[in-house]
Amino acid sequence: QLRAQKVVRAVEVAANSRPALGGVGVDLVEEARQGRLPRALGRNEEVDRLVQTISRQHQRAALLVGAPGVGKSVVLYEVCHRIAADNVPTRLRGVSVWYVSGNRLVSGMHYLGEWEQRALTIARANHTSSRS
């Protein structure tokens, strides 16, 4: 219950700064700045590898795969902590990492085209903001 209230507050704050993403997601870097994300202990190798992958100029996509509970999320959270502390390569400084909830993405939608339009709006807003 308490975690859900914190997420709702974070979404409301994000909605004021980025309307397209704020309504459906949470800025994990901001969550890290506020101390709301857990830290990854003993996972430096995985965190370093993920930072290296996403900071490359080409082929920057990363997919974390593993059984539930192995630490995929906490590795990503630690990357967010590093971004928040500017302890990343220059290319990643000031980057936002968003957790987008599928439930929020389709919330209130009645037709297939509505969620597609919302997803396109989010992608365009993210693409535009990443270029500035």
Secondary structure as UniProt FT lines:
FT   HELIX           2..17
FT   HELIX           19..22
FT   TURN            23..24
FT   STRAND          25..27
FT   HELIX           28..33
FT   TURN            34..35
FT   HELIX           44..54
FT   TURN            68..69
FT   HELIX           72..84
FT   TURN            85..86
FT   HELIX           90..92
FT   TURN            93..94
FT   STRAND          98..100
FT   HELIX           102..106
FT   TURN            107..108
FT   HELIX           112..131
//
